[in-house]
Amino acid sequence: MVYLSKALGHVLSFSYQIGLQNYILGLFLFTFLTKVFLLPLSIWTQKNSIKMVKLQPKINMVKVKYFGDKNAIADATTELYKKEKYNPFANVIPLCVQIVILLGIVDVVKHPQYASIEEVDMCVKSVKCYVYPYIQGGGYLIMPIIAGFSAFILGVAQNRMNPLQREQSRMGQLSTMGFSILISLSLGAFVPVAVGIYWIFSNLLAILQQAFLNCIINPHKYINHEELEASREKLKELESIGAKRSPFERNPDSKRERSDYKRFFSVANKHLVIYSEGSGFYKYYKNIIEYLLEHSNLTIHYVTNDPEDQIFGIEKQNSRIRGYYIGEKRLITLMMKMDADMVLMTVPDLNRFHIKRSYIREDIEYVYVFHYPLSATISFHPEGLKGFDTVLCTGQFQVDEIRKREEVYQLPAKNLVVCGYGQLDNLKVQYENMSLVERKRKKILLAPSWQLDNILDSCVDGTLGQLLGKGWDIYLRPHPEYIKRYKNRMDAIVERYKDVPTKDLFFELDFTSNNSLFDSDIVITDWSGAAYEFAYVTGKPVVFIDTTMKCNNPEYEKIGIEPLEITLRSQVGVHLPPDKLSDLHEKVQYLLEHTEEYITNNIAIRNKYVANYGHSGEAAGKYIIASLKDKAAKRNEI
């Protein structure tokens, strides 16, 4: 330290002399010279910071890929650093150098002889630069405030200019700035005033230095900001998964979730796992589960994101069903560590987003179960089924669509099994067991979807205007998701029509039963799949209003097969654009008069497109049992 202090003392003495023997000016020149001397280190730091930001998209995607698994993220990040020859600890070097120089300056100020300046002369000319503020008192106590303010200015500038700091999160920027201000306040209060002045100059000159570095090494030439932002958005989507809680709010189900997670992995040799997003999805598995329980000895492991899922009541009636509550975030880790022979899901885009295939076992058969009885052409992203091995199809039309999709997008061929559609079977039984009430007036059900520009958001007044007062009972049943997302909008519609007699217009906001759907004479919708369920089960006609089509694959026309959602609109009923609502009354009247013809027609359409009507669970169950037996036989051969 003595050698460093003497070296710095010579620089300070030189600065003092050319600074007209003014100690403040000398300190400024001294600070400037140290910045010049350390410029190569600053250039190296600038390059290292840019390199780190360039790596950030890859780091973000590592976090996306292994979200929830801290060990896997740490290992993959370390491998990435090795591959890119980046050392994260390199950014600490400039700070260490700055601390060493600071300690040397403190030593010089306390021992002026290092600077070849007589101590007496120094104290007489600038006594404030040598003594401590709390000894000097008075106006010199303002030094900590000035030092802290200089750090604040530096922090604001660095958040805009420094390539690494500007890409930090807002919280990260504030934390860095807060730490810098705290250090500066401490230096201003507890070191000689001369050191405080040096620190203030250092902070202010650092702003000019960063501007200079950005001129000679422009970060924008090396950083792909679009790629960086895209990776952030993907990571943000995962981090926002699950219920949003206050940091101080305790999750009442966390203990149960941890217990179920541990219990799930305590079971070895799991053959069949079913994943459900919530209680409402059980209906898509119901027939399959019932067949498997009756015709096999399989234990069914049922993972759900819903702590109130009906499966927990069902498992009490059958010991071969085991339910597990796993929240959406913990599900990510569970799926990556999955160990089972087969996994059934209704969620597409496996391996594209947060739900991944297992990296523990590569031989798991992932099976997609449709929860929509229509086209696979527009309902999925082009690669929405790529991550699956097997797809249980509603009918041959889905097989044709998926095969054509594989051809157009050069995707690996899936194992396609024509099974039917379980929910239709459930609705068939429900409809057959219903006691239909004889009505004096016809019942018209308005059942919009919740997608963009649905009937409620685009033309509800025009639609109701054509229906009310015509001697019909009008029931308005919004989609449950619409109520969940846009309750205020629904409340406004209810308020707007509060003076219409209940016998003419009834708002059905209770979704516990489907009876109102099948008790209707006509359903009016936009693009709701429930309308096809109505037409397939009852045979009765539908009126479609051509609002904006829901489409997850804008390139669907490349496949060359018209989606059933479009084909059937003019077959199971009629359709008309929103600007032709003046024809709605006439269309409804026509359908009511020709209902019997439509029943015959729509039942024929159902039989053409839906396989194994009433027996889909049997078809799917037989495939699952056969596939699991085949896997067991292959293991025994090994």
ZAMARGU-4260 file (C-alpha; in steps of 0.2 Angstrom, whole numbers, plus 5000, padded with zeros to 4 digits):
<rodrens>
0) 5000/5000/5000 | 5015/5012/5004 | 5021/5009/4986 | 5004/5013/4979 | 5001/5028/4990
5) 5018/5035/4984 | 5014/5032/4966 | 4997/5041/4968 | 5006/5054/4978 | 5017/5059/4963
10) 5002/5060/4952 | 4993/5071/4965 | 5008/5082/4967 | 5009/5084/4948 | 4991/5088/4947
15) 4993/5100/4961 | 5007/5109/4952 | 4999/5111/4935 | 4982/5115/4944 | 4990/5132/4950
20) 4992/5124/4967 | 4974/5124/4970 | 4970/5108/4979 | 4952/5106/4972 | 4958/5109/4954
25) 4972/5097/4958 | 4960/5084/4964 | 4950/5086/4948 | 4965/5084/4937 | 4971/5069/4947
30) 4954/5061/4945 | 4954/5064/4926 | 4972/5056/4925 | 4967/5041/4934 | 4952/5039/4922
35) 4964/5041/4907 | 4976/5028/4915 | 4962/5015/4918 | 4955/5018/4900 | 4961/5001/4893
40) 4952/4993/4908 | 4937/5003/4905 | 4937/4998/4886 | 4939/4979/4892 | 4924/4981/4904
45) 4913/4989/4890 | 4917/4974/4879 | 4913/4962/4893 | 4897/4970/4897 | 4892/4970/4878
50) 4896/4951/4878 | 4885/4948/4893 | 4870/4957/4885 | 4873/4947/4869 | 4872/4931/4879
55) 4857/4936/4889 | 4844/4930/4876 | 4852/4913/4877 | 4852/4914/4896 | 4834/4918/4896
60) 4830/4904/4885 | 4839/4892/4897 | 4828/4899/4911 | 4813/4895/4900 | 4819/4878/4895
65) 4822/4873/4913 | 4810/4884/4922 | 4808/4879/4940 | 4823/4868/4941 | 4837/4879/4948
70) 4850/4866/4947 | 4847/4862/4929 | 4847/4881/4925 | 4864/4883/4935 | 4872/4869/4925
75) 4866/4874/4908 | 4871/4892/4911 | 4888/4887/4917 | 4890/4877/4901 | 4885/4892/4891
80) 4898/4903/4899 | 4911/4890/4895 | 4906/4888/4877 | 4906/4907/4875 | 4922/4909/4885
85) 4913/4922/4897 | 4918/4924/4915 | 4904/4932/4925 | 4917/4937/4939 | 4926/4948/4926
90) 4914/4962/4930 | 4921/4962/4948 | 4938/4967/4942 | 4935/4986/4939 | 4926/4987/4956
95) 4941/4980/4965 | 4953/4991/4956 | 4943/5006/4961 | 4943/5001/4979 | 4962/4999/4979
100) 4964/5016/4971 | 4952/5023/4984 | 4962/5016/4998 | 4978/5023/4991 | 4970/5040/4990
105) 4964/5039/5008 | 4982/5035/5013 | 4989/5050/5002 | 4977/5062/5010 | 4982/5056/5027
110) 5001/5057/5023 | 5003/5072/5012 | 5022/5069/5012 | 5018/5056/4999 | 5013/5070/4987
115) 5028/5080/4992 | 5017/5093/4999 | 5021/5100/5016 | 5007/5095/5028 | 5006/5112/5036
120) 5005/5121/5019 | 4992/5109/5014 | 4981/5111/5029 | 4983/5130/5029 | 4978/5131/5010
125) 4964/5119/5011 | 4961/5113/5028 | 4944/5107/5023 | 4952/5094/5012 | 4961/5085/5026
130) 4950/5085/5041 | 4934/5074/5044 | 4917/5082/5042 | 4912/5077/5060 | 4927/5086/5067
135) 4926/5101/5056 | 4907/5103/5058 | 4897/5117/5050 | 4895/5118/5031 | 4906/5103/5028
140) 4893/5091/5033 | 4885/5094/5016 | 4899/5084/5008 | 4889/5067/5011 | 4874/5075/5002
145) 4884/5081/4987 | 4892/5064/4986 | 4876/5055/4986 | 4868/5067/4973 | 4883/5064/4962
150) 4880/5045/4963 | 4862/5048/4959 | 4866/5057/4943 | 4878/5044/4939 | 4865/5030/4942
155) 4852/5039/4931 | 4865/5041/4917 | 4871/5023/4918 | 4854/5016/4917 | 4852/5025/4900
160) 4870/5023/4894 | 4879/5008/4901 | 4875/4992/4890 | 4874/4980/4904 | 4865/4992/4917
165) 4852/4998/4904 | 4846/4980/4901 | 4843/4976/4919 | 4826/4975/4926 | 4819/4991/4934
170) 4821/4983/4951 | 4839/4979/4947 | 4843/4997/4941 | 4836/5004/4957 | 4846/4992/4968
175) 4862/4996/4959 | 4858/5015/4960 | 4854/5013/4979 | 4870/5003/4983 | 4880/5017/4974
180) 4871/5031/4983 | 4874/5022/5000 | 4892/5020/4996 | 4894/5038/4991 | 4885/5044/5007
185) 4896/5034/5018 | 4912/5040/5009 | 4906/5058/5011 | 4903/5056/5029 | 4917/5045/5035
190) 4933/5049/5025 | 4943/5065/5023 | 4934/5078/5013 | 4947/5077/5000 | 4943/5059/4997
195) 4924/5064/4996 | 4929/5077/4983 | 4939/5064/4973 | 4924/5053/4973 | 4912/5066/4967
200) 4923/5070/4952 | 4925/5052/4949 | 4906/5049/4948 | 4904/5064/4936 | 4918/5060/4925
205) 4912/5042/4924 | 4897/5049/4914 | 4908/5057/4901 | 4919/5041/4901 | 4903/5030/4897
210) 4898/5042/4883 | 4915/5041/4876 | 4915/5022/4877 | 4898/5021/4868 | 4905/5032/4854
215) 4921/5021/4851 | 4912/5004/4854 | 4893/5007/4850 | 4883/4993/4859 | 4869/4994/4847
220) 4880/4987/4833 | 4882/4971/4843 | 4866/4968/4853 | 4851/4961/4845 | 4837/4970/4855
225) 4823/4961/4846 | 4830/4944/4851 | 4833/4950/4869 | 4815/4957/4871 | 4808/4941/4863
230) 4817/4930/4876 | 4812/4942/4890 | 4793/4940/4885 | 4794/4921/4885 | 4802/4921/4902
235) 4790/4934/4908 | 4775/4923/4903 | 4782/4909/4913 | 4785/4920/4928 | 4767/4926/4927
240) 4760/4909/4927 | 4749/4905/4942 | 4739/4915/4954 | 4745/4933/4957 | 4748/4935/4975
245) 4755/4949/4986 | 4773/4945/4992 | 4766/4944/5010 | 4750/4933/5005 | 4752/4915/5010
250) 4746/4902/4998 | 4734/4891/5008 | 4737/4876/4996 | 4756/4877/4996 | 4759/4864/5010
255) 4746/4852/5001 | 4755/4855/4984 | 4772/4851/4991 | 4765/4835/4999 | 4757/4830/4983
260) 4773/4834/4973 | 4783/4823/4984 | 4770/4809/4984 | 4769/4809/4965 | 4788/4806/4964
265) 4787/4793/4978 | 4778/4781/4966 | 4788/4770/4955 | 4783/4762/4939 | 4769/4774/4935
270) 4760/4768/4919 | 4747/4781/4915 | 4747/4800/4920 | 4733/4812/4915 | 4736/4830/4916
275) 4721/4842/4918 | 4721/4861/4919 | 4706/4861/4930 | 4690/4853/4936 | 4681/4857/4920
280) 4692/4846/4909 | 4688/4830/4918 | 4673/4828/4906 | 4686/4825/4891 | 4694/4810/4901
285) 4678/4804/4909 | 4674/4790/4897 | 4692/4784/4895 | 4694/4783/4914 | 4678/4774/4916
290) 4683/4761/4903 | 4701/4759/4910 | 4694/4756/4927 | 4682/4743/4921 | 4693/4734/4909
295) 4711/4734/4916 | 4720/4735/4933 | 4729/4751/4929 | 4731/4764/4942 | 4728/4781/4935
300) 4738/4796/4941 | 4728/4812/4939 | 4738/4828/4940 | 4728/4844/4941 | 4731/4863/4943
305) 4714/4865/4952 | 4714/4862/4971 | 4695/4860/4970 | 4695/4848/4956 | 4681/4835/4956
310) 4694/4821/4954 | 4698/4822/4973 | 4680/4817/4976 | 4680/4804/4963 | 4696/4796/4970
315) 4688/4793/4986 | 4676/4781/4977 | 4690/4771/4968 | 4707/4767/4975 | 4715/4766/4958
320) 4713/4784/4955 | 4726/4795/4963 | 4724/4814/4962 | 4738/4826/4964 | 4736/4845/4966
325) 4751/4853/4957 | 4751/4872/4954 | 4755/4879/4937 | 4773/4884/4941 | 4778/4868/4950
330) 4770/4858/4936 | 4784/4864/4924 | 4797/4855/4935 | 4785/4840/4937 | 4783/4838/4918
335) 4802/4840/4915 | 4805/4826/4928 | 4790/4815/4922 | 4793/4796/4924 | 4779/4786/4917
340) 4775/4776/4902 | 4761/4787/4895 | 4754/4804/4898 | 4737/4811/4892 | 4734/4829/4889
345) 4722/4841/4882 | 4735/4855/4881 | 4743/4857/4864 | 4760/4865/4860 | 4770/4852/4871
350) 4788/4857/4871 | 4785/4874/4863 | 4781/4884/4879 | 4782/4880/4897 | 4776/4862/4897
355) 4790/4851/4891 | 4793/4833/4887 | 4803/4824/4901 | 4821/4824/4901 | 4822/4809/4913
360) 4814/4797/4900 | 4814/4798/4882 | 4802/4784/4879 | 4786/4792/4887 | 4771/4791/4875
365) 4763/4808/4875 | 4745/4807/4869 | 4734/4822/4864 | 4716/4822/4868 | 4705/4833/4858
370) 4693/4845/4868 | 4686/4852/4852 | 4676/4841/4839 | 4680/4851/4824 | 4695/4856/4813
375) 4713/4854/4819 | 4718/4866/4804 | 4714/4883/4812 | 4714/4878/4831 | 4732/4875/4833
380) 4749/4883/4828 | 4757/4874/4814 | 4768/4865/4826 | 4755/4863/4840 | 4755/4844/4839
385) 4773/4842/4835 | 4778/4837/4853 | 4766/4823/4854 | 4768/4805/4849 | 4750/4800/4847
390) 4734/4810/4844 | 4716/4803/4848 | 4706/4810/4834 | 4687/4814/4833 | 4685/4807/4816
395) 4694/4803/4799 | 4693/4822/4794 | 4706/4826/4808 | 4717/4812/4802 | 4717/4819/4785
400) 4720/4837/4791 | 4735/4832/4802 | 4743/4821/4788 | 4742/4836/4776 | 4749/4847/4790
405) 4764/4835/4792 | 4767/4835/4774 | 4766/4854/4771 | 4776/4859/4787 | 4788/4843/4785
410) 4783/4837/4803 | 4786/4820/4810 | 4772/4808/4807 | 4761/4805/4822 | 4752/4789/4828
415) 4734/4794/4824 | 4720/4785/4832 | 4702/4788/4827 | 4692/4787/4843 | 4678/4799/4843
420) 4674/4813/4855 | 4670/4809/4873 | 4661/4825/4878 | 4648/4821/4865 | 4645/4804/4873
425) 4642/4813/4889 | 4630/4825/4882 | 4621/4811/4872 | 4618/4802/4889 | 4613/4819/4897
430) 4601/4823/4883 | 4593/4806/4883 | 4589/4807/4901 | 4582/4825/4901 | 4564/4828/4904
435) 4560/4841/4891 | 4547/4853/4896 | 4533/4857/4883 | 4534/4876/4879 | 4521/4887/4873
440) 4534/4899/4866 | 4550/4894/4856 | 4566/4896/4866 | 4581/4904/4857 | 4598/4903/4865
445) 4611/4916/4862 | 4627/4908/4866 | 4642/4919/4860 | 4661/4914/4862 | 4673/4925/4872
450) 4685/4928/4858 | 4689/4945/4850 | 4674/4954/4842 | 4662/4941/4849 | 4643/4945/4848
455) 4643/4953/4865 | 4657/4965/4861 | 4652/4969/4843 | 4633/4967/4839 | 4623/4961/4854
460) 4611/4976/4853 | 4608/4973/4835 | 4605/4954/4838 | 4593/4956/4853 | 4584/4970/4843
465) 4579/4957/4830 | 4574/4944/4843 | 4564/4953/4857 | 4546/4956/4855 | 4543/4942/4842
470) 4535/4930/4854 | 4550/4920/4858 | 4559/4916/4875 | 4577/4923/4873 | 4590/4916/4884
475) 4607/4925/4884 | 4621/4913/4890 | 4639/4921/4889 | 4654/4910/4889 | 4661/4907/4907
480) 4678/4914/4901 | 4669/4930/4896 | 4662/4932/4913 | 4679/4928/4921 | 4688/4941/4910
485) 4675/4954/4906 | 4663/4954/4921 | 4661/4973/4920 | 4656/4972/4902 | 4643/4959/4906
490) 4636/4969/4920 | 4634/4984/4908 | 4624/4973/4896 | 4613/4966/4910 | 4610/4984/4916
495) 4606/4990/4899 | 4592/4977/4897 | 4585/4977/4915 | 4568/4984/4910 | 4565/4970/4898
500) 4553/4958/4905 | 4561/4942/4911 | 4548/4931/4901 | 4556/4939/4885 | 4574/4940/4890
505) 4583/4929/4903 | 4602/4931/4907 | 4609/4914/4912 | 4625/4917/4922 | 4625/4900/4931
510) 4635/4887/4921 | 4633/4872/4932 | 4621/4864/4920 | 4619/4861/4901 | 4601/4858/4901
515) 4597/4876/4894 | 4608/4872/4879 | 4598/4856/4874 | 4581/4863/4880 | 4583/4876/4866
520) 4575/4876/4849 | 4589/4886/4841 | 4606/4892/4846 | 4613/4908/4840 | 4632/4910/4841
525) 4648/4917/4832 | 4662/4903/4833 | 4657/4894/4848 | 4661/4875/4848 | 4646/4872/4860
530) 4634/4876/4845 | 4641/4861/4836 | 4639/4850/4851 | 4621/4856/4851 | 4618/4852/4833
535) 4627/4835/4834 | 4617/4829/4849 | 4600/4837/4846 | 4600/4839/4828 | 4592/4856/4829
540) 4599/4870/4818 | 4611/4884/4823 | 4612/4903/4817 | 4630/4908/4815 | 4635/4927/4815
545) 4651/4929/4805 | 4661/4940/4817 | 4680/4939/4817 | 4685/4921/4815 | 4695/4913/4829
550) 4711/4907/4821 | 4727/4901/4829 | 4735/4897/4812 | 4734/4911/4800 | 4743/4900/4787
555) 4728/4887/4788 | 4725/4889/4769 | 4742/4882/4765 | 4735/4865/4771 | 4722/4865/4757
560) 4708/4858/4767 | 4693/4869/4772 | 4691/4869/4791 | 4674/4861/4796 | 4670/4877/4806
565) 4668/4886/4789 | 4661/4871/4779 | 4647/4867/4792 | 4641/4884/4795 | 4630/4883/4780
570) 4625/4865/4783 | 4620/4863/4801 | 4610/4880/4800 | 4613/4897/4792 | 4625/4911/4794
575) 4625/4929/4791 | 4637/4944/4793 | 4635/4957/4807 | 4629/4970/4794 | 4615/4959/4789
580) 4607/4957/4806 | 4591/4964/4799 | 4588/4947/4791 | 4590/4938/4808 | 4572/4937/4812
585) 4567/4930/4795 | 4582/4917/4797 | 4576/4911/4814 | 4558/4909/4808 | 4563/4899/4793
590) 4574/4887/4804 | 4560/4885/4817 | 4548/4880/4803 | 4561/4867/4795 | 4568/4860/4812
595) 4563/4842/4808 | 4572/4843/4791 | 4588/4850/4800 | 4587/4836/4813 | 4588/4823/4800
600) 4602/4832/4791 | 4613/4836/4806 | 4612/4819/4813 | 4619/4813/4796 | 4633/4826/4797
605) 4637/4820/4814 | 4638/4802/4809 | 4649/4807/4795 | 4662/4816/4805 | 4661/4809/4822
610) 4668/4791/4825 | 4661/4779/4838 | 4647/4790/4844 | 4643/4784/4861 | 4658/4773/4862
615) 4673/4784/4861 | 4679/4780/4878 | 4680/4762/4873 | 4690/4765/4857 | 4702/4776/4867
620) 4703/4764/4882 | 4707/4749/4871 | 4721/4759/4862 | 4729/4764/4879 | 4728/4746/4886
625) 4736/4739/4870 | 4750/4752/4870 | 4754/4750/4888 | 4754/4731/4886 | 4766/4732/4871
630) 4778/4743/4881 | 4778/4731/4895 | 4782/4717/4883 | 4796/4726/4876 | 4804/4729/4893
635) 4802/4711/4897 | 4811/4706/4881 | 4826/4718/4886
</rodrens>
